Amino acid sequence: MLTEPLVWAIFLLPVASFLIIGLVLRPAISAVPALAKASGYLTIIALGIGFALSIWLLRSSAHGVIYAFPPHLWLDLGPASVQMGLLLDPLTNIMLVVVTGVSLMVQIYSLAYMDGDRSFARYYAYMSLFSASMIGLVLASNIVQMYVFWELVGLSSYLLIGFWHDRPAAAAAAKKAFIITRIGDVGFLLAIIFLFFQADTFAARGLNAFHIPDIWEAARPIAAGGAGIVAGGALLWLCLGLFAGAVGKSGQFPLHTWLPDAMEGPTPVSALIHAATMVAAGVFLVGRFFPVFAESEVAMMVVALIGAFTAVFAATMALAANDIKRVMAYSTVSQLGYMMAALGVGAYNAALFHLFTHAFFKALLFLGAGSVNHAAGTFNMMYMGGLRKSMPWTYGLTLVGALSLVGIFPLAGFWSKDEILLESWLAGGAAPVAIVVFFALLVGVLLTAFYSFRMIHLTFHGEFRGGGERELHDVAAAGQPAPTGVTHHVHLGESPRVMVAPMFLLGISAVIAGWLANPIGVGMLFGLIPSHWLTEYLASGLHDGHHAPPFSIAMAVISNVVALAGIGLAVLVYAWPRAFTSLDPLTRGGVVHTLLAQRYYFDDLYEGLIVNRIFYRITVAATDWIDRNVVDGIVGLLGWISRNIGGLIALAQNGQVQTYPLAAATGGLVILILYLILG
Amino acid sequence: MSLESMLIVAAIIFCIGLYGALARRNFIAVLMSIELMFNAVNLTLVAMGRWLVPFAVQEQLSTVLTGQVFAVFIITVAAAEIALGLGIVFAVYRTNESVDLTDAATMRH
């Protein structure tokens, strides 16, 4: 049984680590360089304890202990009060394990990956801040408290994407990520403001408009035993506002453009933030407010369609990406689309189950990409190849991650993805839109399998194509600046053990994380995990728990056949010696390939058309004109008036001594006459 | 003589002085005109002092001779002023080689 201070410690330990590194260690590093390493160990210890506490929390919660600590008042705003509290439902408990666990692995890996970086301590300070914000977000029981951490997560992401801020591309990517997610956050903020205006109605029922369980209660219709305060159009707009925030954070269409660019940050950052945890915050937000979304059919449909569209849309862009991290970034966007689609068809537990498994295998894949970069000195797959022989561990683990991502039985990704497909198929009985979602997701499986094995083949198979050294040579010959992460340093060999070990642990998780759900229902798996354990545990957090459907062998066969078909196609195109001759036969796709490689021209649409044409040419030009002519005009007019009045008055100063007494005498005469007339 | 005739004479002298001070170009003539205005004021003060305080109460001189005392003050101040004024005339003559006021216009805007 955990006490409240112990739960807060999960959050406060990384905060303490951030403050100690930032305020104590960093200023002292110039004197004692050994302290840089200490900052890494400090972060790892803080997160290690947090991970242990999270496991403890999950275990005791799974054994039926219900944790409910009264929240602490922060701001009293009359009917609605902002509180700092802990909402320890199954969703939070699972997320805590994911966040602290993946974060811990990434911090250990970073010890070697970031070794020798001159801002080593700053890196760990930011990482601690990020972990603390994400944990705070997950724990929040109040929507305003949640928003604070939501923005802090965005801030740490900005700091980490732009970690190598002397590179223009990294600085630009950081700004882009910050601004684009901010567009979505406006929706979240509007939702909070809406709730604030409803505060009196909430208070009349004894509810607090900012307290998350109270918001669930308010959205539940009276017929179902709820308060039924928010309903109809208001409910829809509330959901769409929250969903806008989630779209921004989770890189869903149409705010997906920042996520691939965010790969400018260090690779462990990509693994942690842009694969496993921060982008999952969007899905977490929708999951957190799932009882609210579930009451609005239209909102659910929007979530499902945006998710399904993004799942396919992002997967197609991954087909034409040459940067290994970008392939994975698109893959992340696509997988987040799966989660959103699942939430949209009502499969709450399947979506969060996929969030859980995805965190492990995607972090693994990113760490694999970092390991590859460590050896080959580049992220461009066109300059890799043949790394299978020199990096057997990285190859094996990446292959496990990729198979898990594709969803091959019996790896973790299979169980969660299969559940999403099954649920969307079953939901199709009631809502035709779910059938569309189902087929979109099935196409997504095929594409995922194809791009994953394209990546595996280009990176690890064939002959080595020169790595960073060759790329720098080619880039210099073309007269272009060197891309991020490309170095002359090419040494083909396995990465240090401190990098492989966390990958190995994540690899194990990528295999077994799915078994926690145990959907086949073989009694007690290893005598530990009851049938449907994870999904049932998640469902127990909902008022009317959504139960996972029984395992369907037909669906498992279909999804595996489609996935294997995708892998087979990739092998045929890339590995079959005589099928095609060029390195990447997809480049012969002509217009279609160009469209995909140019990311459907969305960056050009946003930057070229909306920002440059509409924003700069019209909005900025109009405000510039107003500033120059109206604002400056008024100031100029005032100056002109005083200058000319001054000139007019100066005419009187003619230097003739007698003019002045003449004026005085005239004035005196006027006063005298006025006195005589007016009495 | 009545108070009115005194005041009228004083007003006429004041206006003559004012006209001279404003219209004459010669610095010395202007100073003389200012002197005329002083004396018009003196005349008024004395006339008023005589009119406000009847002969009957002239025993306590210190309390009632205010007008006359003012006139004596002004005569003193006027003497000092004319000394200063003539000094300025000398200074102006040295720089401009004339005592014409229209020539002394260098302090203009």
Interface residues (C-beta under 8 A of the other chain):
Chain A: A650 L651 Q653 N654 G655 Q656 V657 Q658 P661 L662 A665
Chain B: L18 A21 L22 A23 V30 L101 T102 A104 A105 T106 M107 R108 H109
